Amino acid sequence: MATLWATIFGLTEVIVLSSESMVTLQERMVHLTEQLSMPLIEVSLIVNRWIKALLSRLEELADEHNESLPENVKNPIPLADSNNETNDFNYDLDRVLKMVDDDRMDILDTLIRVTIEEEKLSLMSALLFMRNWEFEMRKRLEQVQRPGQLFSPVTFEDGF
């Protein structure tokens, strides 16, 4: 296991850097999503894309070292009061996906990639960071009652 974590985190210096680096990533993502008035669906899609990419790479590294990843890394953070009810509106997923702004999504995607590289965030730190965003987006998606709400701009309270 030590070999895997050494591979994932590099040296212990990365752990010290991660805290400040994650604050930087958080500030940039919050600022950009609010500045561009990014809809919930677009932010959710980008966060999901990053989680899949980071998790895939971490699983590859774990397999190479005959290790396994912890459950909190492999799975989303559970929603506390998940009502498990499906919303009673119908929507055409293809239509929703045609309505997203690919350019705006590319900007957020690029900002995340550049910040992760620039701040030298470890794969594990980046994934756990994205899990927190995923949790927040899932909470909001769970409250959607009409398809139009998928396109409501994401805003954040101070301290998010």
N, C-alpha and C positions, 0 to 999 in steps of 0.2 A: 504494500500500500504506500509506503514511503516513497518508492520510486515514482509511482503515479502522481502523487501530490507534488513531488519535486518537479516532475515534467509539466504538470498543469500550472503550478504557481511559479516556477522558475526558482528564484531564491526567496528568502524570507523578506527581502526588501520590497517585493511586490505586494505583500500583505500590508506593509506600512503605506505604500503608495495608494493602495486600493481605496481607502477611505476618502482621501482628498479627490482621487480620480472619479469616484462614484458621485461625489457631490458635484463635480464639474459636469459630468454626463447628465445628471439630474437637472441641473440648472439650465443646461443647453436644450435638453428635450422639452422641458416645461416652457421655456421661453419661445422656442420655435413653434410648438403646437399651438400656443396661444396667439403668437404673432400671425401665423398663417390661418388661424381659425379652423384647425384641422378637425374634421368630423370623427366621431367615435369609431366608425367602421374603418377608416383609414389608419388611425393610430393602432387599433387592434390588429389589423392585418400586418403592419410592419413589426410590431412587438412579437407577434406569432412567428413571423418569418425569421426573426433573429433568434428566438428560442429554439426553433427547429435546427437552425444552422449550428448554433453553439452546442446544443445537446448532442447532435450528430457527431461533432468533432470530439467532444468529451467522451462519448461512448466508444469511438474509435481508439482513443488513447487508453481508455480503461481496458478494452479488449486486448490491445497490444501488450498490456502488462498483467493480463489475467486477473483483473480487478473488476469490481462493480461500483456503480455510482450509488450514493445514498438516495433514498426515496424522495427526500425533499428537493433533490436536484432533478430527478427524473419526472416528477409529477408536479402539477400546479398546486399552489397554495389553496387549501380547501376554503370555500366560502362558508362563513360562520352560520348564517341563517338561510341557506339555500332552500328555496321553496320547491325546487324540482318541478315546478309547473311549467308547462310550455305555454308560450304566449299564443293567444287565439287569433293572431293575425296571420294572413298568408302573404308571402312575398316571394318574388322570383329572384333567386340568388344570382342568376346570370345578369338580370337587369340591375341589381344592386352593384355588382362588380363592374358593370359598364359605366356606372355613374361616378365611380371614384376618380379622383384626380391623380393620375399616375405621376405627373411631374411633382406635385406636392409630396406624394409618398416617397419619390426618389430623393427629394431634398432631405426628408427625415431619415431615410435609410443611410444616405451619405453622411449626415451629421453623426449618426450613431457609429458608423464604421470609422470615420476619421477620429472621433473622440476616443474610441476604444484603442485605436492604434497610437494616437498621440499621447494618451495618458498611460499607455502600456498596461491596460487592464488585463488581468488573467482571464482565461476562458471561464473559469468557475465564478469569479467575481462578476463578470459580465452577465453570465446566465442567471445568477441569483438576483442581480439587479433587475434584469428583464422579468423575472418571475414576479417581482413586486409590481411592476407596471402591468403585467398580465392580470394579476389579482385585482388591481384597480379597474382595469378595463372590463373584466368579467363582472365585477359588481355593477358597473354601469350598464353593461349589456343585459344583465338580468332584469334591470328595471325598465327596459325598452318595452313599450306597449303598442307602438305603431312603427311601421317601416321608416317613416320620415325621421324618427328619433335617432336612427342609425347615423344620420347626417348632421346631428346637433354638434356644434363645436365643443371640443373638450376644454374645460377650464379647470383650474386647480385652486384649492384653498391655500392660503399662506402656510408654509411649512411642509407641503407635500414633498 
